[in-house]
Amino acid sequence: MIVNERITDYINSLAKELTPELRALEREALRNHVPIIKKETQGLLRFLLCMQQPKRILEVGTAIGFSALFMSEYSQKDCRITTIEKVEMRLVEARKNLSDPRFASRDKIRLCEGEALEILKELVQEQRQFDFIFLDAAKAQYMAFLPELMKLLEVGGILVTDNVLQDGMVTNSRYSVIRRDRTIHTRMREYLYTITHHEKLETVILPVGDGVAISKRQ
Ligand SMILES: C[S@@+](CC[C@H](N)C(=O)[O-])C[C@H]1O[C@@H](n2cnc3c(N)ncnc32)[C@H](O)[C@@H]1O
């Protein structure tokens, strides 16, 4: 937790309730240690969806479908969501949840199965454009995804990147980070430097959840 626990708990206590179906799915994910968006990130995402009112959302990192179903619930009726996942164990659950009739807005969602970088390239080939991208996959690949994401994000669109501060680890000096984490530390710092200095992006990094970067395409 990168923000004082008491403050986070207080802010979360003010959050609007999830629908009972989403609450049940959230509980199931937490019980099975599936890394879904935290409560405080949910609040931020919900606010951004309300502000931006996107029509075409791209999500990289479906897991079991919680955030996709969350976005389908709190976006406009005519919004469509494309979400990408590659791990079979997650896909089994995602397929099940995304076709569960209890989730009334599930028809907005299209699940793309496979390696994100390849699917992103296919979407670029198809000349697809998105006005909201939620990036929540393997952190080490964010730099590799970025050129494709820039082609897919329309002018005025928003790129939301989750987990960018990695429990605060990113702020530590490279030498105090254990060897196993050094590659991810270097790559995330490179990603954050790039999106904060990119001529086509205006970016803010917020200490919400495990750190969220919000970038607007100029
Ligand atoms: C943090 S979880 C996503 C959680 C989900 N967004 C939610 O909040 O409900 C990240 C997911 O991204 C998937 N993932 C990671 N790298 C990927 C890649 N290169 N291509 C496709 N999926 C990937 C992982 O298998 C994992 O299920």
The ligand as an SDF file (V2000), in Angstrom:
LIG
                    3D

 27 29  0  0  0  0  0  0  0  0999 V2000
   -3.5250   -7.5710  -13.2540 C   0  0  0  0  0  0  0  0  0  0  0  0
   -4.2770   -8.7970  -14.2350 S   0  0  0  0  0  0  0  0  0  0  0  0
   -5.6410   -7.9560  -14.9680 C   0  0  0  0  0  0  0  0  0  0  0  0
   -6.7340   -7.6770  -14.0010 C   0  0  0  0  0  0  0  0  0  0  0  0
   -7.9920   -7.1410  -14.6350 C   0  0  0  0  0  0  0  0  0  0  0  0
   -7.7040   -5.9780  -15.4620 N   0  0  0  0  0  0  0  0  0  0  0  0
   -8.9900   -6.7460  -13.5580 C   0  0  0  0  0  0  0  0  0  0  0  0
   -8.7290   -5.7380  -12.8780 O   0  0  0  0  0  0  0  0  0  0  0  0
   -9.9980   -7.4470  -13.3990 O   0  0  0  0  0  0  0  0  0  0  0  0
   -3.1940   -8.8910  -15.6140 C   0  0  0  0  0  0  0  0  0  0  0  0
   -3.6220   -9.9210  -16.6480 C   0  0  0  0  0  0  0  0  0  0  0  0
   -2.9030   -9.6390  -17.8480 O   0  0  0  0  0  0  0  0  0  0  0  0
   -2.6110  -10.8600  -18.4860 C   0  0  0  0  0  0  0  0  0  0  0  0
   -1.4600  -10.6170  -19.3650 N   0  0  0  0  0  0  0  0  0  0  0  0
   -0.2150  -10.2560  -18.9700 C   0  0  0  0  0  0  0  0  0  0  0  0
    0.5680  -10.0740  -20.0390 N   0  0  0  0  0  0  0  0  0  0  0  0
   -0.1820  -10.3520  -21.1350 C   0  0  0  0  0  0  0  0  0  0  0  0
    0.0770  -10.3760  -22.5260 C   0  0  0  0  0  0  0  0  0  0  0  0
    1.2840  -10.0840  -22.9890 N   0  0  0  0  0  0  0  0  0  0  0  0
   -0.9240  -10.6950  -23.3630 N   0  0  0  0  0  0  0  0  0  0  0  0
   -2.1630  -10.9830  -22.8800 C   0  0  0  0  0  0  0  0  0  0  0  0
   -2.4650  -11.0070  -21.5630 N   0  0  0  0  0  0  0  0  0  0  0  0
   -1.4940  -10.6910  -20.7000 C   0  0  0  0  0  0  0  0  0  0  0  0
   -2.2950  -11.8070  -17.3300 C   0  0  0  0  0  0  0  0  0  0  0  0
   -2.4550  -13.1500  -17.7130 O   0  0  0  0  0  0  0  0  0  0  0  0
   -3.2850  -11.3510  -16.2670 C   0  0  0  0  0  0  0  0  0  0  0  0
   -4.4490  -12.1500  -16.2870 O   0  0  0  0  0  0  0  0  0  0  0  0
  1  2  1  0
  2  3  1  0
  2 10  1  0
  3  4  1  0
  4  5  1  0
  5  6  1  0
  5  7  1  0
  7  8  2  0
  7  9  1  0
 10 11  1  0
 11 12  1  0
 11 26  1  0
 12 13  1  0
 13 14  1  0
 13 24  1  0
 14 15  1  0
 14 23  1  0
 15 16  2  0
 16 17  1  0
 17 18  1  0
 17 23  2  0
 18 19  1  0
 18 20  2  0
 20 21  1  0
 21 22  2  0
 22 23  1  0
 24 25  1  0
 24 26  1  0
 26 27  1  0
M  CHG  2   2   1   9  -1
M  END
$$$$
